[in-house]
Amino acid sequence: MIKQLSDFQFPTTAAQLYPDTPTRPWVLEIGFGDGRFWPAYAATFDVPPNYLGVEISGVSLLKAQRRLQEAGLANAHLTKLMATPLLTQVIAPRSLDTVVVNFPDPWPKAEHVEHRLLRAPFFRLAASRLKVGGALLLTTDHDEYFEFACREAQVSGAMRVETGAAPQAALETKYALKWEGLGLSPNHARMVALGTDLVDVPAATFAPLPPVLPYSTGGTDPQENALPHAILSLPATLDLTTFDKQTLRGPSYTVVLLEAYRSLRRDELTVLAHVVEGELTQEVLVNVTQRADGSSLVRLGRFGGPIITPGVKAAVGAVADWLASLGAEVKHRGY
Ligand SMILES: C[S@@+](CC[C@H](N)C(=O)[O-])C[C@H]1O[C@@H](n2cnc3c(N)ncnc32)[C@H](O)[C@@H]1O
C-alpha cells in the first residue's frame, strides 16, 4: 500500500498499480494529511475508484495508512513524495480522472507566494495528467489563496474553473474541522482539464534501476553497463587521505559529493552524494571497486533504490572526475 519512488515505473500505468481494478476511475489526492478524506469519499461510490495519495509528511503517511487499512480499501496506495515530481515523472499524460487538493498550505506572506503549489505551471502539469474533462477539486478556507488559485488556473489556459459546493468528505478533514472551529467557511472549485495541446509540459525522463544486477564487476556484461558507471585506471599511488566536499551544478541538477568512505573488508571506496533536481532530492552511493583486469569501476550503488536521473548520472561522473583529478585515467564513461 505504501509505494516508494523506486517502486514506480516512469511513467506508471493504472494497470501496473491496480492490477485487479485497472479500468476504474483513478483519483490522486495531494497532501492527504492524516488521510480522513479518502475513506469517507470512497464510501460515496458504489465501487471505490483507484486511489493514489501523495504527501510529504512521513507521520501523516502512517496515520493515513492505518485509516485506509481500517476501511479495507485494497485499491489505494500512498506515497511520500512531493506532488510535482510525482505528476511529472510517475503519472502518464491523460491518465487521471480526478485530482483532489484539500486545504493546501496557503503560504499567506507575499514573499512566500512562490512556495504555493497551485500556480499556473502546476495547473498546466495537472491538466496534462488528467483526462480531458477530468477535474482538480480544490477545497480551501483561505479566501485569498482560493482566488489566487482560480486566477492561476484560468491563466494557465489549460483549465476551466467552476465553483460550487465541496464534497461532504472534504468538509470533514482534519484541517476542515480546524478552520470550521475558527468560524471560517470553505471555498470549493472544480478545475476542469481542457483538451489544450500542452507541448511544454515536462514528460518523464527518469529511469528505474534495472531489475536484476549482478554484483560482479565482470566487464562487458550489459546489465553492469545499464547502471551509470565509469572505468578508470588508478595510479600506483593514490592519495586518499583527505576528502573535500564538492559541488557540481548542472542545467537541471545540483550534485554535492558529501563524504567518502573506505571499506574495512576490501579495497573499496564509497562516495555519498546528495542530488537535487527541482523538488526531487536523492542521497545516493557511488562505489569504486576493483575489476579482475586491475582497472577500477565507478558505479552507482543499488542501496536505497535510487532513481537514475540526469543528476544521479552526473554524481557518478563527478566521482570519476574527482579520481581523475588525483591522477586516475578515465578509460570509459557510461553515464
Ligand atoms: C494544511 S495540510 C491539509 C491536510 C489535509 N488535506 C486536510 O485537509 O486535513 C496540507 C498538507 O499538504 C502537504 N503538502 C504540502 N506541500 C505538498 C506537496 N508539494 N506535495 C505533497 N504534499 C504536500 C503537507 O505536508 C500537509 O500535510
The ligand as an SDF file (V2000), in Angstrom:
LIG
                    3D

 27 29  0  0  0  0  0  0  0  0999 V2000
   -2.8570   22.1680    5.5590 C   0  0  0  0  0  0  0  0  0  0  0  0
   -2.4890   20.4900    5.3580 S   0  0  0  0  0  0  0  0  0  0  0  0
   -4.0260   19.7700    4.8130 C   0  0  0  0  0  0  0  0  0  0  0  0
   -4.0700   18.2800    5.0540 C   0  0  0  0  0  0  0  0  0  0  0  0
   -5.3740   17.5800    4.6150 C   0  0  0  0  0  0  0  0  0  0  0  0
   -5.5990   17.6960    3.2070 N   0  0  0  0  0  0  0  0  0  0  0  0
   -6.5490   18.0960    5.4070 C   0  0  0  0  0  0  0  0  0  0  0  0
   -7.4280   18.7340    4.8070 O   0  0  0  0  0  0  0  0  0  0  0  0
   -6.5780   17.8570    6.6200 O   0  0  0  0  0  0  0  0  0  0  0  0
   -1.5420   20.4820    3.8380 C   0  0  0  0  0  0  0  0  0  0  0  0
   -0.8390   19.1630    3.6120 C   0  0  0  0  0  0  0  0  0  0  0  0
   -0.2070   19.1980    2.3440 O   0  0  0  0  0  0  0  0  0  0  0  0
    1.0630   18.5620    2.4570 C   0  0  0  0  0  0  0  0  0  0  0  0
    1.8830   19.0990    1.3580 N   0  0  0  0  0  0  0  0  0  0  0  0
    2.3820   20.3580    1.2490 C   0  0  0  0  0  0  0  0  0  0  0  0
    3.0470   20.5120    0.0910 N   0  0  0  0  0  0  0  0  0  0  0  0
    2.9770   19.3070   -0.5510 C   0  0  0  0  0  0  0  0  0  0  0  0
    3.4870   18.8340   -1.7960 C   0  0  0  0  0  0  0  0  0  0  0  0
    4.2100   19.6180   -2.6120 N   0  0  0  0  0  0  0  0  0  0  0  0
    3.2360   17.5510   -2.1460 N   0  0  0  0  0  0  0  0  0  0  0  0
    2.5160   16.7440   -1.3190 C   0  0  0  0  0  0  0  0  0  0  0  0
    2.0020   17.1530   -0.1260 N   0  0  0  0  0  0  0  0  0  0  0  0
    2.2290   18.4120    0.2480 C   0  0  0  0  0  0  0  0  0  0  0  0
    1.5330   18.9280    3.8390 C   0  0  0  0  0  0  0  0  0  0  0  0
    2.5020   18.0230    4.3490 O   0  0  0  0  0  0  0  0  0  0  0  0
    0.2370   18.8900    4.6430 C   0  0  0  0  0  0  0  0  0  0  0  0
    0.0030   17.6040    5.1960 O   0  0  0  0  0  0  0  0  0  0  0  0
  1  2  1  0
  2  3  1  0
  2 10  1  0
  3  4  1  0
  4  5  1  0
  5  6  1  0
  5  7  1  0
  7  8  2  0
  7  9  1  0
 10 11  1  0
 11 12  1  0
 11 26  1  0
 12 13  1  0
 13 14  1  0
 13 24  1  0
 14 15  1  0
 14 23  1  0
 15 16  2  0
 16 17  1  0
 17 18  1  0
 17 23  2  0
 18 19  1  0
 18 20  2  0
 20 21  1  0
 21 22  2  0
 22 23  1  0
 24 25  1  0
 24 26  1  0
 26 27  1  0
M  CHG  2   2   1   9  -1
M  END
$$$$
